Amino acid sequence: MVKKKIVGPHYYRTLKRNMLLIMILVSFAPLLLIAGIILYQFQVSHQEKVIAHLEEVVEKHRQNIDGFLDEKLADIRVMTRTFSLEQFRDESFLQGKLAILQEEHGGVFVDLGLVNGEGLQVAYAGAFKLARVNYSEADWFKKALKSEQFISDVFLGIRGLPHFIVAVKKEWQGSNWILRSTIDFVAFNSLVENLRIGKTGIAFIVNREGEFQTNAPLAARPKSKEHVDLLSKSLPQGLTPEDQDQLEGTDRLRKKKNDHHPVTLIESDPQKGGKYISVSTPLKNGEWLLIYQQDTADAFADLYRARKLALVIFLVGGLGIVSMAFILSKRIIKHIVWADREKEMMNEQIIEAGKLASVGELAAGIAHEINNPVAIMVEEAGWIEDLLEEDGSCEDPAEARRALKQIKNQGVRCKQITHKLLSFARKTDPELRKVQLNELIDEVVALSEQRVKYSNVKLKLNLTPHLPEVYASPSEFEQVLLNLVNNALDAMTPEGGTLEITTRVDGGHVVVDVADTGQGIPKANLARIFDPFFTTKPVGKGTGLGLSICYGIIKKMEGEISVNSAVGLGTTFHVRLPLSPEDLAKKDLPHERLAVHLGGGDSA
């Protein structure tokens, strides 16, 4: 036995899963989109703000360092314009001027010296023993002779300590003389190192050859050879288009013009020693390069913290969305289950009501059928009473026995009629099981026989013998058939006509055709006849639920019901139920039909 098809737990689990996924997707899609756009815009804006800040800080630091160097060079230049050669040749005079410079600038000037055109230092004031030192082969001296003023790179020199020289060339008495001073490296280095931001940010200076002019911790040194090359080439006119093309894709390079002092930004490739940012700008007329370098994680620490916070908020919000989606879907499914159960109960009640309505339509014929045997029983009972009243005894026992037998026969007939009626009315078996449709049709025909007779309708049965069994609910199928028969009889009242019921096999289905020669259905109404509460019968003679119930019952059995009709010619309903898999596998399905004609209650 096969249970009728109902919505099971698997259906509700699938529905709940789909509903949960839809809720989550619908909730997360705009959240992800908005969060992605906002985070991206925030990231771009924050990065630009940080980089702009770094560029501004580096530019201001460049101004301070260039100002420091220009100031020291200006002090020496003023001295050369203020005092004569004879005064500078006096070491006591030089010592006095050095003391003034040290007092004014906090010991930045280490010493003073006068060097002639041959490179011989003819006068010296300072802490080192550098009097009469010959600088003719010194690189700084050769470069100083070529310009009016000069600032050297940092070097060790004779004293063995890092320092650099500021020098001014002056022509006295037809010869070139250079007034030079050594700048304290520690003071200069501290000026550069004042530029510190975050934990890893540090500034340092390199020359055109990439040599450090200040101290630089190991962590702040260039991360790769390409970085060193790029830093060196970032000096004015140092980066050619070929160099930029060569480095494209490994570093991001950006230049910002600012009063003839370009600021170069380099964002490293993680594959070249770690992710970092370098901001550089030229110093000393492009001979030096001030570089500020900082790890990207440190530079954008606030951005990364905001990302982490946003991720935490997103995860917490996502967890809340998933939780609420789960709770809501569970509640909705619970309501759907309850509604489906109520609907199932309502459907059963509607089917039962339809069944009672069909029985009501048979009531007149059944009442007349029962009335005949009851009248005979009353007549025979009166006859027996008359026999007994004559003398208190029955002189004709045979006649009495005949009357009693007639009463018994008519009582059995009444019982059979009422049994058929009650059997149909009480059947509520909604389960699907294998049934023979010909047998169910015979039961419905027997139940409708009296109404057919009194409606002046000729009933014709074309039943295919050995019809394959199908899965159906017997009582519900009988209700469908009875409803179709009643509708056909109504369509042929009072003129009468022919009602034909046919069974056949069509492909993988067993088909039951119910045809009448009634008035037919207008084409405009054919699309609506299975709608609930739609009826063409007069008011009070139809609820509009009959065909709707039939449609629901057949669909529940996984079958189909359709109609063909023409006004004035009649209507034919086709009920198709699928064959069972085992019958469907058989090749020798029956195609013969057994024709039985019933008219006015007699077999033809």
Beta strands, then each sheet from edge to edge (+ up, - down):
strand 1: 109-115
strand 2: 121-125
strand 3: 149-151
strand 4: 164-172
strand 5: 175-183
strand 6: 202-207
strand 7: 252-256
strand 8: 263-267
strand 9: 276-283
strand 10: 288-295
strand 11: 433-435
strand 12: 457-463
strand 13: 470-472
strand 14: 497-506
strand 15: 509-516
strand 16: 560-566
strand 17: 570-578
strand 18: 594-599
strand 19: 602-603
sheet 1: 2+ 1- 5+ 4- 3+
sheet 2: 6+ 10- 9+ 8- 7+
sheet 3: 11+ 13-
sheet 4: 16+ 17- 15+ 14- 12- 18+ 19-
end
